Amino acid sequence: MKSWIVVATALIVGVSFVELAATTASAQTAASAQAGDAAKGERVFATQCKACHTLQMGGSTATGPNLYGLMARRSGTGVGYGYSEAMRRFAIEWNDQTLASYLRDPRADMPGTKMVFAGVKQPGQMADLIAYLKEATR
């Protein structure tokens, strides 16, 4: 019911369907990133990430780098890990959006990455994982 009200309001106001769809998709993405449950994200991390990554300050690197201090850090700059040329060259700043894009499909998002991971396919799991990483890596 709500979606019909939004569409009808948009038509009355004169917003194009494309603008409405883009705004709605953007709002849903932002809402899902904010709506993440860190406790659930901890379980996602334990089952999908922990085999290769640690989170503690000064923690060791494993198959993958230690993720402590991940948010707002440039890709390929963590201490003590031999990052791929692609990871260093991309030099993106990790935030909710860049991390979600990368974790959805690492090899498609950053061709040449060393990360061997099929990706987080469930949007709810992604939001939960990011919420957990934001807490656990600071």
C-alpha positions in Angstrom: 0.0 0.0 0.0 2.8 2.4 0.9 4.5 2.0 -2.4 1.4 3.1 -4.3 1.0 6.2 -2.1 4.7 7.1 -2.8 4.2 6.6 -6.6 1.0 8.6 -6.7 2.6 11.4 -4.7 5.6 11.4 -7.0 3.3 11.6 -10.0 1.4 14.5 -8.5 4.6 16.4 -7.6 6.1 15.7 -11.0 9.0 13.4 -10.0 10.0 11.0 -12.8 9.8 7.3 -12.2 13.6 7.0 -12.7 14.3 9.7 -10.1 11.8 8.0 -7.7 13.4 4.5 -8.2 16.9 5.9 -7.7 15.9 7.7 -4.5 14.0 4.7 -3.2 16.9 2.3 -3.9 19.4 4.7 -2.3 17.2 5.1 0.8 16.8 1.3 1.1 20.6 0.7 0.8 21.2 3.4 3.5 18.5 1.9 5.7 19.8 -1.6 5.4 23.4 -0.5 6.2 22.2 1.3 9.3 19.8 -1.4 10.3 22.5 -4.0 10.7 22.5 -6.1 13.9 26.1 -6.4 15.2 25.3 -9.6 17.2 24.1 -11.3 14.0 27.1 -9.9 12.2 29.4 -11.5 14.6 27.9 -14.9 13.6 28.4 -14.0 9.9 32.0 -13.1 10.6 32.6 -16.3 12.5 31.2 -18.5 9.7 32.5 -16.6 6.7 35.5 -14.4 7.6 37.2 -15.6 10.8 39.2 -18.4 9.1 41.2 -15.8 7.2 40.9 -12.6 9.3 41.6 -11.3 12.8 40.2 -8.2 14.4 42.2 -7.3 17.4 44.6 -4.3 17.7 48.1 -5.7 17.0 46.5 -9.0 16.0 48.3 -11.4 13.6 47.6 -11.6 10.0 46.4 -15.0 8.7 45.5 -15.9 5.2 44.1 -12.4 5.0 45.0 -9.2 6.8 44.1 -8.2 10.3 41.0 -5.9 10.0 41.6 -3.8 13.1 41.1 -0.1 12.1 39.5 -1.1 8.8 36.9 1.6 8.6 38.2 4.8 6.9 41.5 3.1 6.1 42.7 3.0 2.5 42.7 -0.4 0.9 46.1 -2.1 0.8 47.6 -0.1 3.7 47.2 -2.4 6.7 50.4 -3.3 8.6 52.0 -6.7 8.2 50.2 -8.1 5.2 51.4 -8.6 1.6 48.5 -7.0 -0.3 47.9 -7.6 -4.0 48.9 -4.9 -6.4 45.2 -4.4 -7.2 44.3 -3.8 -3.6 47.1 -1.2 -3.3 46.4 0.4 -6.6 42.6 0.8 -6.1 43.3 2.8 -2.9 39.7 3.1 -1.9 38.6 4.2 1.6 36.7 1.5 3.4 33.3 2.6 4.5 29.8 1.1 4.6 29.3 1.4 0.8 32.8 0.4 -0.4 32.9 -2.5 2.0 29.5 -3.7 0.9 30.4 -3.5 -2.7 33.6 -5.4 -2.2 32.2 -8.1 0.0 29.3 -8.7 -2.3 31.7 -10.0 -5.0 35.4 -9.3 -4.3 36.8 -10.4 -7.6 34.2 -8.5 -9.6 34.6 -5.4 -7.5 38.4 -5.4 -7.5 39.9 -7.6 -10.3 43.2 -8.9 -9.3 42.5 -9.1 -5.5 44.0 -12.0 -3.7 40.8 -12.6 -1.7 39.3 -16.0 -2.5 35.7 -15.5 -1.3 32.5 -16.0 -3.1 30.9 -13.0 -1.4 28.1 -12.2 1.0 24.9 -12.7 -1.1 22.2 -11.9 1.5 21.6 -8.1 2.0 20.6 -8.7 5.6 23.8 -10.6 6.4 25.8 -7.8 4.7 24.2 -5.1 6.9 24.8 -7.3 10.0 28.4 -8.0 9.1 29.2 -4.3 8.4 27.5 -3.3 11.7 29.7 -5.9 13.5 32.9 -4.8 11.7 32.3 -1.2 12.5 32.2 -2.1 16.2 34.8 -4.8 16.4 37.5 -3.1 14.4 37.7 0.3 16.2 
